[in-house]
């Protein structure tokens, strides 16, 4: 609406959502925004009614990541809004443009300690890119539009806080038309310097990060890598940031990543970190390998200047869009002279490292026992059975995180994880959001049984809303990541890490979904294919043995615990 039109604040709010292309909102019906919610059906907006608000925000995150558009969640004021916190933090560290709409207690009773009242703005101040508090009904369209704009421009979650009484009344307002913000490749001088550094490098390596996916820059990264005959490694939990089948693809860094990627990175003299903040957890030593090349010249490209050089020392920082920067660097290299010949020596080295790692990885899977499957054998079979167009989300935990070694994608926007936030209960709701966004693609969640306890209630949501997500539950009767720490650093004393689980497949069937218990490794592929083909919400429970991978953080604990009080002296190493 290009001119002032008389409408209610609820109408102005909903029409602003429509202007920004919102067709789906995740949340729970609440009285605080019911006047606006009443308009959703005629506005063409689907409200996916969830079991818990944390999961609504995770769904919005998953929706956002596979579409590169806003993901929207809404909640009742007070406890509904505070339930968002963990998931909004996950979106913050994943740079997802999630819009959290937080109706608040009425303006005329604020501060009186009324029903479901709390001060909602400070709660999100450190985990959002932008916050707006609607301070007048007359500004509801303006401020909502601003928040949606910032979410995309600054790549992160935003909060729109609206006193519940501000949805009512009458006003004259204009609904703004969204206008995309033009992005830049970065400064020309910096790009020229970077091209010169890459041209003179003997063994350059590209780290392709999440920013490459967000910028639709995977193809640009590929063309740049091919020009340089340069290995490409992906940043932690961004396995979809470069096509895995490409001869230059070497796999992911970080926990349970690719040794091929780590060994090749260790030899680099120039590193191009493209769309990666080089987070500290994602660059920790792994497998006993100190793989970060301390003497290499590092070129870091990111849209957020505050991340440049924040974690790792850099020779050059470029504030720019990953795709545009890759294109500019390639153009600079091409302008400097004829394209270099394929470096067959380098390509042979890359192929050898990849073959060696594939052979080693295959040998890590131990034999399964009757009724108890080896975790690595399970992950191998799942990887073989995954359709090429699948979207896979993984939870935190020992088995789920080990999947980093096995998951490979040729298409971007195919892999979802909680990144360095690492919260349990992420994978299943994120997969639901992805499936709502892309019903044409299979959506599969890898979940440990501990995390499943936090999210399984959304099985009812999938049944009610007819969302055919497949959840694969790894049942090994333990909190595996913490059990690993207890085994390694606390003399095997298992405190609160052993679990007794119900038959999760039966629980799923009781909720109206499909449920299958898999106890033999040779049943896994067929079970997954059948689950996808059913087009029904399905829970596959895999009975695993208790074998565990390496701990997440060998740097986080002392080799033996120290106990000074006499009553605890027996627990000292």
GIJORA-V568264 format. One record per backbone hydrogen bond with DSSP energy under -0.5 kcal/mol. CO is the residue of the C=O (numbers start at 0). NH is the residue of the N-H. If there is no record, write none. Layout:
co=CO nh=NH
co=CO nh=NH
//
This chain:
co=0 nh=174
co=4 nh=172
co=6 nh=170
co=7 nh=11
co=8 nh=12
co=9 nh=13
co=10 nh=14
co=11 nh=15
co=12 nh=16
co=13 nh=17
co=14 nh=18
co=15 nh=19
co=16 nh=21
co=17 nh=20
co=22 nh=45
co=24 nh=47
co=25 nh=73
co=26 nh=49
co=29 nh=32
co=30 nh=33
co=32 nh=36
co=33 nh=37
co=35 nh=38
co=35 nh=39
co=36 nh=39
co=38 nh=42
co=39 nh=43
co=39 nh=44
co=40 nh=43
co=43 nh=45
co=44 nh=46
co=45 nh=24
co=45 nh=47
co=46 nh=48
co=47 nh=26
co=47 nh=49
co=51 nh=54
co=51 nh=55
co=52 nh=56
co=53 nh=57
co=54 nh=58
co=55 nh=59
co=56 nh=60
co=57 nh=61
co=58 nh=62
co=59 nh=63
co=60 nh=64
co=61 nh=65
co=62 nh=66
co=63 nh=66
co=63 nh=67
co=63 nh=68
co=70 nh=98
co=71 nh=25
co=72 nh=100
co=73 nh=27
co=74 nh=102
co=75 nh=80
co=76 nh=78
co=76 nh=79
co=77 nh=81
co=78 nh=82
co=80 nh=83
co=81 nh=84
co=83 nh=86
co=83 nh=87
co=84 nh=88
co=85 nh=89
co=86 nh=90
co=87 nh=91
co=88 nh=92
co=89 nh=93
co=90 nh=94
co=90 nh=95
co=91 nh=94
co=95 nh=97
co=96 nh=70
co=97 nh=99
co=97 nh=157
co=98 nh=72
co=98 nh=100
co=99 nh=101
co=99 nh=159
co=100 nh=74
co=100 nh=102
co=101 nh=161
co=103 nh=163
co=105 nh=108
co=105 nh=109
co=108 nh=111
co=113 nh=116
co=117 nh=119
co=119 nh=123
co=120 nh=123
co=121 nh=124
co=123 nh=126
co=129 nh=158
co=131 nh=133
co=131 nh=160
co=132 nh=134
co=133 nh=162
co=135 nh=138
co=136 nh=139
co=138 nh=142
co=139 nh=143
co=140 nh=144
co=141 nh=145
co=142 nh=146
co=143 nh=147
co=144 nh=148
co=145 nh=149
co=146 nh=150
co=147 nh=151
co=148 nh=152
co=149 nh=153
co=150 nh=155
co=156 nh=128
co=156 nh=129
co=157 nh=99
co=158 nh=131
co=158 nh=160
co=159 nh=101
co=159 nh=161
co=160 nh=133
co=161 nh=103
co=162 nh=165
co=163 nh=166
co=164 nh=167
co=166 nh=9
co=170 nh=6
co=170 nh=172
co=172 nh=4
co=173 nh=175
co=175 nh=177
co=183 nh=320
co=186 nh=190
co=187 nh=191
co=188 nh=192
co=189 nh=193
co=190 nh=194
co=191 nh=195
co=192 nh=196
co=193 nh=197
co=194 nh=198
co=195 nh=199
co=196 nh=200
co=197 nh=200
co=202 nh=268
co=202 nh=269
co=203 nh=230
co=204 nh=271
co=205 nh=207
co=205 nh=232
co=206 nh=208
co=206 nh=273
co=207 nh=234
co=208 nh=211
co=208 nh=212
co=209 nh=213
co=210 nh=214
co=211 nh=216
co=212 nh=215
co=216 nh=220
co=217 nh=221
co=218 nh=222
co=219 nh=223
co=220 nh=224
co=221 nh=225
co=222 nh=226
co=223 nh=227
co=224 nh=228
co=224 nh=229
co=230 nh=205
co=231 nh=249
co=232 nh=207
co=233 nh=252
co=234 nh=237
co=237 nh=240
co=238 nh=408
co=242 nh=245
co=245 nh=248
co=247 nh=231
co=249 nh=260
co=250 nh=233
co=251 nh=257
co=253 nh=256
co=257 nh=261
co=258 nh=262
co=259 nh=263
co=260 nh=264
co=261 nh=265
co=262 nh=266
co=263 nh=266
co=264 nh=267
co=268 nh=296
co=269 nh=204
co=270 nh=272
co=270 nh=298
co=271 nh=206
co=271 nh=273
co=272 nh=274
co=272 nh=300
co=273 nh=208
co=274 nh=210
co=278 nh=282
co=279 nh=282
co=280 nh=283
co=285 nh=288
co=287 nh=289
co=288 nh=285
co=288 nh=290
co=291 nh=293
co=292 nh=295
co=295 nh=297
co=296 nh=270
co=296 nh=298
co=297 nh=299
co=297 nh=314
co=297 nh=315
co=298 nh=272
co=299 nh=317
co=300 nh=274
co=300 nh=275
co=301 nh=319
co=302 nh=304
co=303 nh=306
co=304 nh=307
co=306 nh=309
co=315 nh=299
co=317 nh=301
co=317 nh=319
co=320 nh=324
co=321 nh=325
co=322 nh=326
co=323 nh=327
co=324 nh=328
co=325 nh=329
co=326 nh=330
co=327 nh=331
co=328 nh=332
co=329 nh=333
co=330 nh=334
co=331 nh=335
co=333 nh=336
co=341 nh=343
co=342 nh=346
co=343 nh=347
co=344 nh=348
co=345 nh=349
co=346 nh=350
co=347 nh=351
co=348 nh=352
co=349 nh=353
co=350 nh=354
co=351 nh=355
co=352 nh=356
co=353 nh=357
co=354 nh=358
co=355 nh=359
co=356 nh=360
co=357 nh=361
co=358 nh=362
co=359 nh=363
co=360 nh=363
co=360 nh=364
co=361 nh=364
co=363 nh=365
co=368 nh=371
co=371 nh=368
co=372 nh=544
co=373 nh=377
co=374 nh=378
co=375 nh=379
co=376 nh=380
co=377 nh=381
co=378 nh=382
co=379 nh=383
co=380 nh=384
co=381 nh=385
co=386 nh=389
co=389 nh=391
co=390 nh=443
co=391 nh=415
co=392 nh=445
co=393 nh=417
co=396 nh=400
co=397 nh=401
co=398 nh=402
co=399 nh=402
co=400 nh=403
co=401 nh=404
co=402 nh=405
co=402 nh=406
co=405 nh=407
co=408 nh=243
co=413 nh=391
co=415 nh=393
co=417 nh=420
co=417 nh=421
co=418 nh=421
co=422 nh=425
co=425 nh=429
co=426 nh=430
co=427 nh=431
co=428 nh=432
co=429 nh=433
co=430 nh=434
co=431 nh=435
co=432 nh=436
co=433 nh=437
co=437 nh=440
co=441 nh=390
co=442 nh=469
co=443 nh=392
co=444 nh=446
co=444 nh=471
co=445 nh=394
co=446 nh=473
co=447 nh=451
co=448 nh=452
co=450 nh=453
co=450 nh=454
co=451 nh=454
co=451 nh=455
co=454 nh=457
co=455 nh=458
co=456 nh=459
co=456 nh=460
co=457 nh=461
co=458 nh=462
co=459 nh=463
co=460 nh=464
co=461 nh=465
co=461 nh=466
co=462 nh=465
co=465 nh=467
co=466 nh=468
co=468 nh=470
co=468 nh=537
co=469 nh=444
co=469 nh=471
co=470 nh=472
co=470 nh=539
co=471 nh=446
co=471 nh=473
co=472 nh=474
co=472 nh=541
co=473 nh=448
co=473 nh=475
co=474 nh=543
co=476 nh=498
co=477 nh=479
co=478 nh=482
co=479 nh=483
co=480 nh=484
co=481 nh=485
co=482 nh=486
co=483 nh=487
co=484 nh=488
co=484 nh=489
co=485 nh=489
co=485 nh=491
co=485 nh=492
co=488 nh=560
co=489 nh=492
co=491 nh=493
co=492 nh=494
co=493 nh=495
co=496 nh=478
co=498 nh=500
co=501 nh=503
co=502 nh=506
co=503 nh=507
co=504 nh=508
co=505 nh=509
co=506 nh=510
co=507 nh=512
co=508 nh=511
co=513 nh=538
co=515 nh=517
co=515 nh=540
co=516 nh=518
co=517 nh=542
co=518 nh=370
co=519 nh=522
co=520 nh=523
co=522 nh=526
co=523 nh=527
co=524 nh=528
co=525 nh=529
co=526 nh=530
co=527 nh=531
co=528 nh=532
co=529 nh=533
co=530 nh=534
co=530 nh=535
co=531 nh=534
co=536 nh=513
co=537 nh=470
co=537 nh=539
co=538 nh=515
co=538 nh=540
co=539 nh=472
co=539 nh=541
co=540 nh=517
co=540 nh=542
co=541 nh=474
co=541 nh=543
co=542 nh=372
co=552 nh=555
co=560 nh=572
co=564 nh=567
co=565 nh=568
co=567 nh=570
co=568 nh=571
//
